Amino acid sequence: MARLRAGADRAWRLGVAVAGAALALGAAPVSAQQREVPPSREAAQYSFAAIVKRTAPAVVNVYVRGQSRSFVSPFADDPVFRRFFGDFGMPQERVQSSLGSGVIVGGDGVVVTNAHVLKVAGTAQISVVLADRRELNARVLLADEKTDIAVLRIEAGPGGGQARFPHLEFADSDAAEVGDMVLAIGNPFGVGQTVTSGIVSALGRTQVSRSDAQAFIQTDAAINPGNSGGALVDMSGRVVGINTAIYTRSGGSQGIGFAIPANLVKLVVEGALTGRKLERPWLGAKLETVTRDIAGELKLGRVAGAIVARLQDKGPAAEAGLQAGDVIVGVDGHEVDDARAVHYRLTTRGIGNQAQLDVIRKGRPARVELALRAAPPGAQDARNLAGAHPFDGARVANILPGTAEELGIDAEEGVAVVPGFRPGDVIVQVGRERIGSVAELDNALKQRQRGWLVVVKRGSQLLQLQMAG
């Protein structure tokens, strides 16, 4: 038995060594069939050094410095002074800074990081520090807060010319499996480049963010503040995700970290380089996550999926043959646990393509081919309201087909509050005036009144609000 184990150990170590050598030579990534559990504890002591040497030079530190001007009064703590003279004072420069990580994904200096890394007050100056400690300026190509992805380009250093940078390729994040080994590379707490190892703990985590465009990879590789925007790489040395968030009670890593899947990051990068903003395909249907009660009523085998609650006439879902009451349980062969997972799969599939939906219809499986296209254009009118009325300071927009789906609004007419009054509220009436557009709302609010009767649709309820003028 000992001889057999020793032989297995040698064979496993030889396989790992061959894989490491192939990786160093730039060979094809390890396939799913080559994933193996180490036969012993000794075999599991193999080093990740070959992978780190290849990937670490493409992971950078991102420093953001913003400068803004504010007015500080020497009497700010005196309530009597503030009552009569208000808030004013001497101008004072305020400096805010942010520290994160980034990944070079193009030899011409294209860098991916998190959008929240760039959020500082005032005019921001962005510096990228390479692994060899060179510090270069960078400019923003795109910062998409919805996906929390930002794309930068490193500017030429002293001497000019087009420099070439070490960079990483994207993996197919749909091919990742729970249990795959991964490395997280970044700059936690500003201590310097750090590598941690772990596994893919879960896939398709949709409750981490409010955005329907995200379904995160969960990992137990240590991720801490400063790791945001860093690389989560697989054993082939490719970027499987961009580290972005953690669950923590202490402020540090507790083994629950999240990364944005590479397939979504790749779409945002391509959009930044071509000038096209990431757009979610228009479904033309309202989806709701299957609950335990719904699963029991429909006699589903598991509490998962998204039920079609409502269809829009002539929308893509209706034209594809989806019906109210259908439960979507899979998209392109991938199981979906909730409505957000469906939207994520359609987003990463991309406008102009076809998506194959697996549905349960009246207890029987069915398959639907859905054409993915953009929402039809409309008279988009988004503006900030100001004046002596209840909506002073609110931002409102006309409800278009795409707006309703993006905000999760169950309404086809009215004006949405984007945010302000309460995000998702739909203004349908002010006084005696029915509201169908931002222009109509603006005109209604110009009529000065002592009191305002506002009818708001909040979810499925109509609320009448009597507000002072």
N, C-alpha and C positions, 0 to 999 in steps of 0.2 A: 504493500500500500504506500509506504514511504517512497519507494522507487517510482511508483506511478505518479505520485504527487509531484516529486522533483521533476519528472519528465514533463508533466503538464505545466509546471511553473516555467521551465525553460522554453517550452513551446509558446506560452503566452507572452513571456518577455520578448522572445524573438519576434512575435507578431507585432507587439507594440513598438519595438525598435524599428522594424521595417516600416510601420505606419509613420513613425516619427521621421525616419529618413526620407520617406516619400513626401511628407509634408514640407520638409526643409528644401526639397528639390522642386516644390511647386506642383506636385502631382494632384490628381483628382481627390476630392474629399472622401472620407471613409463612408461607405454605404451602410444602410440600415442592417444588411446581413452580416456586416463585420463587427457589430456591437456585441461585446462579450463581457460577461461577469468574470472578474479575476478569479482564478481557481483557488487562490490562497491569500493570506495576509501579506506574505512576502512579495507576491506578484503585484499587489496593489500599491507598492511603494515606488512604482515607476514615476519618474519626474516629468513635470509639464514644461521643463526648461526650453525644449525645442519650439513649442508653440508660443511661449512667452517671447522668445527672442525674435520671432517673426512678427508678432502682433503688437507688442508694446511700443515700438517706434512710431506707430500710426495713431496712438492715443495721446492727446494733448491736454494741457491745462488751459482753461478759458477764464480770463480775468476781465471783468466789466466794471468800469468806473464812470459814475454819473455825477454831474454837478448841476445844482439848481439853486435859484435865489429865492429866499423867503424874507419876510419882514418881521422882526422881533421887537416888541415894545419893552422898554425897561419897566413899564407899569403893567405888564401882562397879568400879574397876580393881584392887581388892585381892582376889585369889582366896581367901585364907584367911578374910577377913571374910565374903565371899559364901557360903562353904561352911557357916559356922556360923549366920549371921544372915539369909541370903537376900537378895532384892532389895527394899529399902525405902528410903525417904528422904523428902525434903521435896517437897511438891507444886510442880509447875512448869507454868505455862501454856504450851502450844505453839500456835502460829498457823501454819496452812497456807493458802495462797492459790492460786487458779487463774485463768487468763486465757484467754478464748476469744471466739468471735464468735457471733452469732445473727441470725435473720431474723424480722422482724415479718410474720406471715401473716394477721393479723386486725386490722381497724381498732380493735377494742376492746383491743388490746395483747397479743394472743396471740403468743408468740415461740417459735421452734423453734431448738434448739441440739443439741449432742451430749451424751449422758448422761455421757461420761467427763469433760466439762468441769466437771461438778458434783461429782466425786468428790474430796472433801477430808475430812480427819478432823474430828470434832467437829460441833457445831451450825453450820450454814452460813448465812451472810448473803449474799444474791444481789443484786447491783446491775447495772442495765442502763444503759449510757451511749448516748444517742441521737446521731445524726449532728450535731445542733445543740449537742452537749456538755451537754445536760441529763442529770442522773443520777437515776434512779428505782429504787426497790426493786421486786423481783419475787418471786413465790412459785412453787413447783413444782406443776404440775398432774399431771405424769406423768414418770417417768424410767424408760425401758425399756432395760435393759442389753443385752438380746438383740439389739435393732436398733440400739443406741447412739443413740437419739433421746430427747430430753427436751423437754417442752412447758412453757413458763412463761407467767405472765400478769403484765404490768406493773401495779403497784398505782398508784392515783390519787396524783398529786403534791400539793404544797401547794395548799390551796384546795378540795380535794375535787372532786366532780363526775366525770362519765364523759368522759375525754379521748378524742379520736380520734387515731390514729397513722397515718402513711404505711405502707402494707403492700403486699406483692407477692402475686400469684396463682401457683398451681402450674401448671406445664406438664404435658402428657402425656409422661412420660419414655419411654414405649414408642414414641413417635414420633421420638425422637432417633436420629440416624444418625451413624456414624463419619465424621468430617470436618466436622461442624457446628461453627461458631464459637461459643465460649462465653467468658464473663467470670467470674472468681473474685473475690469481694469479701469482705474480712475485715480482721482486725487482726493481721498477722503480727509476732511478736516484740514486740508491744505498741508498735510505732512509730506506730500510728494507722491509720485506714481506708486500705486500699490496694486498687487494682484491677489485676488482671493478665488477660491475654488468652491464648487458646489454642484448641484444637479438642478435640472428643470423640475420644480416641485409641482407645478400645475400649469395648465394652458387655458386660454380663453377667459381670463378673469375680467369681467365686465363691470364689477361694482366698485372698482378703484376710482373711476372718474365718472363725471356726469355726461361725458361725450359719448354719443352713439358710434363714433368712429374708432373707438379703442377697445381692444380686448387683449389684456396684458399677459405676458409670460411671467410666471412666478418662479422665483429661485431662492435657494437658501445660501447662495454665495453672499458673503458679507457685503452689504451696500450701506454706506453712511453718507451724511451730508458732505457734499463735494464730489460724490460719485455721479451726481446727476449729469447726464449727457455722455457718460463713459460707455465703453463697449462691453457687451456680453457676448463672448465668442465661444464657438463650439470647438470640438476637438479637431476640426479641419482648419482652424484659424480664421474662420469667417465670422462676420458679425451676424448673430442671430437676433440681437435686440439692442436697444439703447436704454441703459439703466435710467430710471426716472423717479421712483418713489419707493417708500418703505412703510410698513406698519411698525410703529414703535410706541412704547410708553416712556422710554428713557431718553429718547432723542438719538439713540444709536441703534446699531443693527441688532435685531432679534430673530434673524433667520427668515424673515418674510420680506422679500424685495420684489420689485416689479420692473419689467422692461417692456418698452414698446416693440412689438414684433418688427423684424427687418422688412417684411413685405410692405407694411404701411409706411415705414421710413423711406423705403426706396421710391414709393410713389410721390411722396412729398419732395424728395430731392429732385426727381425728374421734373416735377412741376416747377420748382425753383429755377432750374437751369433752362427751361423752355418758356418760362413766363406764364404757365398755366397753374391756377390755383386748384388744389385738391377739391373735387366736387363729389358729393355723395349722390349716387344714382337715385332718381325719383321712383319711388315704389307705387305711389298712388293708393296707399292703403294704410290704415292705422293698425299697428300690431300691439298686442298686449302679451306680457309674459304669462305663461301657463302657471297657475297656482295649484295648490293641492286640491282645492275645491273644484277647479275646472277639470283637472286630471281625473278626479273621481266621477264627475258628472259625465265626461266624455269616455270614461273607461279606458284611459290611456295606460300604457304599461309603465310609464315613469313620469315624474313631475318635471318636465322639461319641454322646451319648445316655445313657439310664439303663435298665438291664435290670431287669425285675421278678424278684427272686430268691425271694421268698416272699409268699404271700397269706394273709390272715387270713379264716377262714370268716365269712360274712355281713358283711364289711367293704365299704365303698363301692367299692373297686377290683374285688373279686370280683363284686359285684352289677352293676357296669357292664360286665362281660364281659372284663376284663383277665385274661391268663393268665400263669403263670410262664414266663419265657423271652421274653416280649414286650419289645421295646426301644422306649422312649418317645423320640421324636426331635423332637417339637414339642408346644407347648401354646398353644392359641388362635392358631395361625398363626405363633408365634415359635419359632425353632429353639432347642433346649436342648442344651448340651454335656455336662452331667453331672447327677447326682442332685440336687445342691443347686439347680441352675437350675430343675428341675422343681418343687421345694418352694417356691422363690421365686415362680414364676408362679402356683401354686395359692394362695399366701398373698395376693398382691396381687389375685387374682381375687375372693377373699372368700367366706366361708361363706354359704350360701343361694343361690349361683349355680351355673351349669353350666360346666364346662371341657371343651373339645374337645381330645382327645389324639390326636396322630398317632403311630402305632406301626408297627414292622416286626415282623410275625409270620410266622415260618418263611420269611423271605425276601420276603414280600409286604407291601405297605402296607395298613394298616387304620386305621379311625377309631373312637374310643370316646368316648361322652358320659359324663362323670363328674359325679355330683352331689356338691357340696362341702358337707360338714356337719361339725359339731364331733364330737369323740370322745365316746363315751357316758360318762355319769357313773359313778363308782365310789367305793369307800371309800378316798379319798385320805388317806394318813397319812404325813406327812413330819415327822421329828423328829431332833433332835441326840442322839446317844447319849453317855453318860458312865458311867464305872465302871472296875473292874479287869478289863478284857477287851480284846481286840485292836482293838475298834471304838471305843475311847474317843476322842471328838472328831469322829467321822464323822457325816455327815448322810445319812440313808437315807429311801427312799420306796417305797411299794408300786408295783409295775409295773402301770400301767394302759395301755390301748391308745395313748393319746396320749403317755404317758411313754416308752414303748418307742421310738416313732418320733422323738420330740424328742431323746432321748439316743443314738439310733443303736444300740439294744440289740437283739440277735437272740434275744429270749427273751419268753415270754408269762407266766411265773410266776417268783416269787422276789422279792427285795428289791434295789433298785438303790442303789448308793452314789453320792450326788449331790454334793458330792465328798467325798473323804476317803481311804478305803482305796486306791482308784484309780478315778477317774471312769469310769463305764461298767461297772464290775464288778457282777456279779449274785450275791448270796449265796443259795445254794440249800440249804445244809445246815450246821448247827453241831452238832458231836458226832454224836449219833444222830438229832437232830431235823431233819426236813425243814422248810424255811422257805418259807412262802407269803405272809407279810404282815409288816409292821413289828411288829405286836403279838406274833407268834410269835417273831420274832428277839429282841425285848426280853425275853420270858419265858425263852428259852433262855440268854441272857446272864446272867440272874440266878442261874443255877446255878453257883456258884463251883467252879472246876476248877484243877488244877495245870497242865494243858495243854489247848489248844483245837485240835480238828480242825475246820477250816473248809473247806468245798467252795465254790469260786467259779467261776462261768462267766465267762470272759474271752474275748470274741469267740466263736469256735466251740469253744473248748477248756474242759474241766473241770479245774480245778487243785485238788489237795488240799494244804492248807497246815497244817502242824503248828506251832502258835505257843504260846509260853510264857504262863502265866497271870499 
